[in-house]
Amino acid sequence: MGSSCGSQTTDHQDRVALAEIELCGELMIAASAVGEERLSTARIDEVLEVRRTGGGAARVPLHGQRVR
């Protein structure tokens, strides 16, 4: 018996939610380690593995990791 479309959608949503939770956790760890009141935009981009381009921001693989 194959997967239903609804099941695939739920699986995708679960993976997206888990990735978002992981990124939030990484931001909280970075924020707790900084002596300043706020993380700089550059540090946030570094933690989230975002590279700014002329047209905005794009998540790019850094350190040999895959883009989620």
N, C-alpha and C positions, 0 to 999 in steps of 0.2 A: 504494500500500500504506500503510495507516494505522499509527499508533504503537501499540505494545502497551502494556498497562497497566503491565507491568514497566519498560518504557522511560520512561514518564511518571513513575513512582515514583523511578527512578534520577535523572532530570533534576531532580525536586523536591529529592531528597536532596543532589544536587550543589549546587544553588542555596543550600540551607540551610547546607551545610558552608562554602561560600565566604563567606556572610554572617557566619558565626561566626568564620572566620579574619580577616575584615576588622575585626570588632569587637574581637577579641583584639589585633590590631595597633594599633588606635586606643588601647586601654587601655595597651599597652606604651609607646607614644609619650607618652601623658599621664603615665605613671609615671616615665619617664625625665626628664621636664621638671620634676617637682616636687622641691622641696628636702627634703621630709619623707620619713620612712621608708615611709609608706603613703599611698595616695590616700584622701581622705575619701569617705564614702558619697555625699555631695552631688556631689563631682567625678566619681565613677564614674557616677552617674545622669546627669550632664551629658554625659559622653563617650558613653554608651550611648543618650542621648536618651530617658531614662526619667523619667516624672513620677509621683511618689508620690501615691496617693489614700488615702482612708480604708480601702479594701479591699485595698490592696497596691500593686503597681507596674504600670504599663502603659507600653508603648513608644508614644510619640506623635510625630507629625511635628513637627520643629522646623526653623527656618530654611528653610522651603519644601521640605523633603525628604519623600519618600514613606516610609511605614513599610515595612520589609522583611519 
